[in-house]
């Protein structure tokens, strides 16, 4: 059974739930049962709300900084 993990990505608290790629069942038929169990847990995990992370402080450019220049391809 897989275990979900709470982590912070950027300023957001997220729930990670690693699963095998669905194509694994094509190459290893025994994986179909594992994938079905993993997908059956998804509705409960989607309903779980991770703890709120503190609000992010926006990154501001210093006053007087030169504007960014879009580089050309050629």
DSSP file (Angstrom, degrees, kcal/mol; ACC not computed):
  #  RESIDUE AA STRUCTURE BP1 BP2  ACC     N-H-->O    O-->H-N    N-H-->O    O-->H-N    TCO  KAPPA ALPHA  PHI   PSI    X-CA   Y-CA   Z-CA
    1    1 A X              0   0    0      0, 0.0     2,-0.2     0, 0.0    33,-0.0   0.000 360.0 360.0 360.0 135.8    0.0    0.0    0.0
    2    2 A X        -     0   0    0     15,-0.0     2,-0.5    16,-0.0    17,-0.0  -0.509 360.0-142.7 -83.0 151.7    1.3    3.4   -0.9
    3    3 A X        -     0   0    0     -2,-0.2    15,-0.4    15,-0.0     2,-0.1  -0.959  11.5-133.0-118.6 130.7    1.5    6.2    1.6
    4    4 A X        -     0   0    0     -2,-0.5     2,-0.4    13,-0.1    13,-0.2  -0.446  19.0-151.1 -78.1 156.2    0.8    9.8    0.8
    5    5 A X  E     -A   16   0A   0     11,-2.6    11,-3.6    -2,-0.1     2,-0.4  -0.992   6.9-139.0-131.8 134.9    3.2   12.5    2.0
    6    6 A X  E     +A   15   0A   0     -2,-0.4     2,-0.3     9,-0.2     9,-0.2  -0.772  36.3 155.1 -89.5 137.2    2.5   16.2    2.8
    7    7 A X  E     -A   14   0A   0      7,-2.4     7,-3.1    -2,-0.4     2,-0.5  -0.950  40.8-111.1-151.4 169.4    5.1   18.6    1.6
    8    8 A X  E     -A   13   0A   0     -2,-0.3     2,-0.5     5,-0.2     5,-0.2  -0.936  23.5-174.5-110.0 127.5    5.4   22.3    0.6
    9    9 A X  E >   -A   12   0A   0      3,-2.8     3,-2.1    -2,-0.5     2,-0.4  -0.975  69.7 -41.8-120.2 114.6    6.0   23.3   -3.0
   10   10 A X  T 3  S-     0   0    0     -2,-0.5    -2,-0.0     1,-0.3     0, 0.0  -0.557 124.2 -28.5  65.0-122.2    6.6   27.0   -3.3
   11   11 A X  T 3  S+     0   0    0     -2,-0.4     2,-0.4    42,-0.1    -1,-0.3   0.302 120.6  94.9-105.4   6.9    4.1   28.6   -0.9
   12   12 A X  E <   -A    9   0A   0     -3,-2.1    -3,-2.8    40,-0.1     2,-0.6  -0.818  67.2-138.7-107.0 139.4    1.5   25.8   -1.2
   13   13 A X  E     +A    8   0A   0     -2,-0.4     2,-0.3    -5,-0.2    -5,-0.2  -0.841  35.1 179.7 -90.3 123.7    1.1   22.8    1.1
   14   14 A X  E     -A    7   0A   0     -7,-3.1    -7,-2.4    -2,-0.6     2,-0.6  -0.843  29.7-128.4-127.9 161.7    0.3   19.8   -1.1
   15   15 A X  E     -A    6   0A   0     -2,-0.3     2,-0.4    -9,-0.2    -9,-0.2  -0.953  23.3-156.5-111.0 118.2   -0.3   16.1   -0.7
   16   16 A X  E     +A    5   0A   0    -11,-3.6   -11,-2.6    -2,-0.6     2,-0.3  -0.801  13.5 178.6 -97.2 135.8    1.9   13.8   -2.8
   17   17 A X        -     0   0    0     -2,-0.4     2,-0.2   -13,-0.2   -13,-0.1  -0.804  16.8-152.7-136.7  92.2    0.6   10.3   -3.7
   18   18 A X        +     0   0    0    -15,-0.4     2,-0.3    -2,-0.3   -15,-0.0  -0.443  21.7 169.2 -71.6 136.2    3.1    8.4   -5.9
   19   19 A X        -     0   0    0     -2,-0.2     2,-0.1   -17,-0.0     3,-0.1  -0.928  37.6 -95.4-137.2 163.0    1.6    5.7   -8.1
   20   20 A X        -     0   0    0     -2,-0.3     2,-0.2     1,-0.1     5,-0.0  -0.435  49.7 -95.9 -72.8 153.8    2.9    3.6  -11.0
   21   21 A X    >   -     0   0    0      1,-0.1     3,-2.5    -2,-0.1     4,-0.3  -0.507  33.9-120.7 -67.0 139.0    2.2    4.8  -14.5
   22   22 A X  T >  S+     0   0    0      1,-0.3     3,-1.4    -2,-0.2     4,-0.4   0.767 109.8  69.2 -56.1 -26.2   -0.9    3.1  -15.9
   23   23 A X  T >> S+     0   0    0      1,-0.3     4,-1.2     2,-0.2     3,-1.1   0.700  79.9  79.0 -66.3 -16.4    1.1    1.6  -18.7
   24   24 A X  H <> S+     0   0    0     -3,-2.5     4,-2.4     1,-0.3     7,-0.3   0.843  86.8  58.5 -59.0 -32.3    2.8   -0.6  -16.1
   25   25 A X  H <4 S+     0   0    0     -3,-1.4    -1,-0.3    -4,-0.3     7,-0.2   0.759  99.6  58.0 -69.6 -24.0   -0.3   -2.8  -16.2
   26   26 A X  H <4 S+     0   0    0     -3,-1.1     3,-0.2    -4,-0.4    -1,-0.2   0.874 116.7  32.3 -71.2 -36.2    0.2   -3.4  -19.9
   27   27 A X  H  < S+     0   0    0     -4,-1.2     2,-0.4     1,-0.3    -2,-0.2   0.728 130.5  33.6 -93.9 -25.3    3.7   -4.8  -19.4
   28   28 A X    ><  -     0   0    0     -4,-2.4     3,-2.5    -5,-0.2     4,-0.4  -0.829  66.9-166.9-132.3  93.5    3.1   -6.5  -16.0
   29   29 A X  T >  S+     0   0    0     -2,-0.4     3,-1.4     1,-0.3     4,-0.4   0.761  85.5  66.3 -55.4 -27.5   -0.5   -7.8  -15.7
   30   30 A X  T >> S+     0   0    0      1,-0.3     4,-0.7     2,-0.2     3,-0.5   0.732  90.1  67.4 -65.7 -20.3    0.0   -8.3  -11.9
   31   31 A X  H <> S+     0   0    0     -3,-2.5     4,-2.8    -7,-0.3    -1,-0.3   0.675  79.8  79.6 -73.4 -16.9    0.2   -4.4  -11.6
   32   32 A X  H <> S+     0   0    0     -3,-1.4     4,-2.5    -4,-0.4    -1,-0.2   0.912  92.6  48.1 -58.6 -43.8   -3.4   -4.0  -12.6
   33   33 A X  H <> S+     0   0    0     -3,-0.5     4,-2.1    -4,-0.4    -1,-0.2   0.907 111.8  50.0 -63.8 -41.9   -4.6   -4.9   -9.1
   34   34 A X  H  X S+     0   0    0     -4,-0.7     4,-2.4     1,-0.2    -2,-0.2   0.924 112.2  47.7 -62.1 -44.9   -2.1   -2.5   -7.5
   35   35 A X  H  X S+     0   0    0     -4,-2.8     4,-2.9     1,-0.2     5,-0.2   0.895 109.3  53.0 -65.0 -40.0   -3.2    0.3   -9.9
   36   36 A X  H  X S+     0   0    0     -4,-2.5     4,-1.8    -5,-0.2    -1,-0.2   0.910 110.8  47.4 -61.4 -41.3   -6.9   -0.3   -9.2
   37   37 A X  H  X S+     0   0    0     -4,-2.1     4,-1.0     2,-0.2    -2,-0.2   0.908 112.6  49.5 -65.4 -42.3   -6.3   -0.1   -5.5
   38   38 A X  H >X S+     0   0    0     -4,-2.4     3,-0.7     1,-0.2     4,-0.6   0.934 112.7  46.2 -62.3 -46.4   -4.3    3.1   -5.9
   39   39 A X  H >< S+     0   0    0     -4,-2.9     3,-0.6     1,-0.2     4,-0.5   0.817 105.7  60.6 -68.2 -29.3   -7.0    4.7   -8.1
   40   40 A X  H 3< S+     0   0    0     -4,-1.8     4,-0.4     1,-0.2     3,-0.3   0.788 103.0  52.7 -66.7 -26.6   -9.7    3.7   -5.7
   41   41 A X  H <X S+     0   0    0     -4,-1.0     4,-2.0    -3,-0.7     3,-0.4   0.671  86.7  86.3 -81.0 -17.2   -8.0    5.8   -2.9
   42   42 A X  H <X S+     0   0    0     -3,-0.6     4,-2.8    -4,-0.6     5,-0.2   0.875  82.3  54.8 -56.7 -44.8   -7.9    8.9   -5.1
   43   43 A X  H  > S+     0   0    0     -4,-0.5     4,-1.3    -3,-0.3    -1,-0.2   0.913 111.0  46.2 -57.5 -40.8  -11.4   10.3   -4.2
   44   44 A X  H  > S+     0   0    0     -3,-0.4     4,-0.7    -4,-0.4    -1,-0.2   0.896 114.1  48.3 -67.0 -38.8  -10.6   10.1   -0.4
   45   45 A X  H >< S+     0   0    0     -4,-2.0     3,-0.6     1,-0.2    -2,-0.2   0.871 108.0  54.0 -70.2 -35.8   -7.2   11.8   -1.0
   46   46 A X  H 3< S+     0   0    0     -4,-2.8    -1,-0.2     1,-0.2    -2,-0.2   0.797 106.9  53.0 -67.6 -27.1   -8.7   14.5   -3.1
   47   47 A X  H 3< S+     0   0    0     -4,-1.3     2,-0.3    -5,-0.2    -1,-0.2   0.663  88.9  97.5 -80.3 -16.5  -11.2   15.3   -0.3
   48   48 A X    <<  -     0   0    0     -4,-0.7     2,-0.6    -3,-0.6   -33,-0.1  -0.548  65.5-149.6 -74.9 135.3   -8.3   15.6    2.2
   49   49 A X        -     0   0    0     -2,-0.3     3,-0.1   -35,-0.0   -35,-0.1  -0.924  10.9-137.5-108.5 116.4   -7.3   19.2    2.8
   50   50 A X        -     0   0    0     -2,-0.6   -37,-0.1   -37,-0.2     3,-0.1  -0.284  38.1 -84.6 -65.6 158.1   -3.6   19.7    3.8
   51   51 A X        -     0   0    0      1,-0.1    -1,-0.1   -37,-0.1     2,-0.1  -0.334  54.4 -99.1 -62.0 144.1   -2.8   22.2    6.5
   52   52 A X        -     0   0    0     -3,-0.1     2,-0.2   -40,-0.1    -1,-0.1  -0.416  33.9-139.3 -69.0 138.2   -2.6   25.8    5.3
   53   53 A X        -     0   0    0    -42,-0.2     3,-0.1    -2,-0.1   -40,-0.1  -0.610  33.5 -88.4 -90.5 156.5    0.9   27.1    4.7
   54   54 A X        -     0   0    0     -2,-0.2    -1,-0.1     1,-0.1     0, 0.0  -0.308  56.5 -88.2 -62.6 150.5    1.8   30.7    5.7
   55   55 A X        -     0   0    0      1,-0.1     2,-0.2    -3,-0.1    -1,-0.1  -0.311  46.4-116.7 -61.6 140.5    1.1   33.3    3.1
   56   56 A X        -     0   0    0     -3,-0.1     2,-0.6   -45,-0.1    -1,-0.1  -0.517  16.6-128.2 -80.0 145.1    3.9   33.9    0.6
   57   57 A X        -     0   0    0     -2,-0.2    -1,-0.0     1,-0.0     2,-0.0  -0.838  31.4-120.8 -91.2 122.8    5.7   37.2    0.5
   58   58 A X        -     0   0    0     -2,-0.6     2,-0.6     1,-0.1    -1,-0.0  -0.318  20.0-119.8 -66.6 146.8    5.8   38.3   -3.2
   59   59 A X        -     0   0    0     -2,-0.0     2,-0.4     0, 0.0    -1,-0.1  -0.774  33.2-166.4 -87.1 120.0    9.2   38.9   -4.8
   60   60 A X        -     0   0    0     -2,-0.6     2,-0.2     3,-0.0     3,-0.1  -0.874  20.5-119.5-110.5 140.7    9.4   42.6   -5.8
   61   61 A X        -     0   0    0     -2,-0.4     3,-0.1     1,-0.1     4,-0.0  -0.508  40.5-100.8 -72.8 143.5   12.1   44.0   -8.2
   62   62 A X    >   -     0   0    0     -2,-0.2     3,-1.7     1,-0.1    -1,-0.1  -0.306  45.1 -92.8 -63.8 150.0   14.2   46.7   -6.6
   63   63 A X  T 3  S+     0   0    0      1,-0.3    -1,-0.1    -3,-0.1     3,-0.1  -0.401 112.8  23.6 -62.9 135.6   13.3   50.3   -7.5
   64   64 A X  T 3  S+     0   0    0      1,-0.3    -1,-0.3    -2,-0.1     2,-0.1   0.474  86.4 146.7  87.3   2.5   15.3   51.5  -10.5
   65   65 A X    <   -     0   0    0     -3,-1.7    -1,-0.3     1,-0.1     2,-0.2  -0.443  54.9-107.5 -71.7 146.7   16.0   48.0  -11.8
   66   66 A X        -     0   0    0     -2,-0.1    -1,-0.1     1,-0.1     3,-0.1  -0.479  38.2-106.5 -72.8 143.5   16.1   47.7  -15.6
   67   67 A X        -     0   0    0     -2,-0.2    -1,-0.1     1,-0.1     2,-0.1  -0.325  41.0 -95.1 -68.3 154.5   13.2   46.0  -17.2
   68   68 A X        -     0   0    0      1,-0.1     2,-0.5    -2,-0.0    -1,-0.1  -0.383  35.6-138.6 -68.4 146.2   13.6   42.5  -18.6
   69   69 A X        -     0   0    0     -3,-0.1     2,-0.5    -2,-0.1    -1,-0.1  -0.932  10.9-129.8-111.3 128.8   14.4   42.2  -22.3
   70   70 A X        -     0   0    0     -2,-0.5     2,-0.2     1,-0.0    -2,-0.0  -0.667  26.5-139.5 -77.3 121.4   12.8   39.5  -24.4
   71   71 A X        -     0   0    0     -2,-0.5     2,-0.1     1,-0.1    -1,-0.0  -0.546  13.6-124.1 -82.0 146.9   15.6   37.7  -26.3
   72   72 A X        -     0   0    0     -2,-0.2    -1,-0.1     1,-0.1     0, 0.0  -0.420  10.9-127.3 -84.5 164.5   15.0   36.7  -29.9
   73   73 A X              0   0    0     -2,-0.1    -1,-0.1     1,-0.1    -2,-0.0   0.811 360.0 360.0 -81.0 -32.3   15.3   33.2  -31.2
   74   74 A X              0   0    0     -3,-0.0    -1,-0.1     0, 0.0    -3,-0.0   0.340 360.0 360.0-126.7 360.0   17.8   34.1  -34.0
